[in-house]
Amino acid sequence: MNENDREYVEKTSAPGWLTGIAVAGIVLALGSLGWSFGLQNNLKSEQQKLDAANQQNTALSQRLDETNERMRAQAQTLGQSVGLTQKQLEDKSNQLIAAQRTASATTARLQREQAATAKQVGDVQTDVSGVKTDVGGVKTDVATTQADLAQTKTQLTRVMGDSGVMSGLIATNHDELEELKHRGDRNYYEFTLQKGAPAQNVGTIKVQLKKVDPKRSKYTLAVSSDDKSIEKKDKNLDEPVQFYSGKQPALFEIVVNNISKGQVTGYLSTPKGAPAPISVP
């Protein structure tokens, strides 16, 4: 092939190649444009999705913050409530412990009191048993005393007088003196003497109380008889005070059977044949 042919071929073939390149370029450009357009749409869609996701995230974040805030508030309230409840529980526990201690102390005290009461009951029962025994003895003593009293009415006491002479029956009280009077063996004159008072007529004699000692049951008398005065010193209760009186001396007896502060009470006993006091009309 000559130069002219090659030039012809080049001239004739060159436009087709360029056209192919141009078409390819156009197709590529169109493809790129389509791809770019599609990419832009995708990007826009993704951007919208991202924006929507961001909005959701923002909303969720706000809700989360609100939830956290509520939870913090609730936690604070719960903490205060729990703290208050704990304090109340501690106070209640302390109260229960104090009450238990008080109850324990009360129980111990009651047990001591119960034991003391039981001991007292036992002592009382023992005392009651003793009292029953004593009552039985007292009943026996009372029966014996009653028998003795009954016997006294028929057999009164005879004792030795201060002059060494066995006395007649003596009376230690008014009832016994009445018994002696009923017997009629002797004459009896009752008297009551006051300390410091003048001599008092008793039967046919005069008697004056000089001294009295209730604690020791002793007394001292001044006795005037037959123009003579004798002192009977430190005599005892129920002791026959003896002396002789009258033209034909007869045994007189004075018995004091009651002694009190500043005063004595008793009687004078004279034989049946002794002179009697002159009655003043």
Secondary structure, 3 states (H helix, E strand, C coil): CCHHHHHHHHHHHHHHHHHHHHHHHHHHHHHHHHHHHHHHHHHHHHHHHHHHHHHHHHHHHHHHHHHHHHHHHHHHHHHHHHHHHHHHHHHHHHHHHHHHHHHHHHHHHHHHHHHHHHHHHHHHHHHHHHHHHHHHHHHHHHHHHHHHHHHHHHCCEEEECCCCCEEEEECCCHHHHHHHHHHCCEEEEEEEEECCCCCEEECCEEEEEEEEECCCCEEEEEEEECCEEEEEEEEECCCCEEEEECCCCEEEEEEEEEEECCEEEEEEEEECCCCCCCCCC
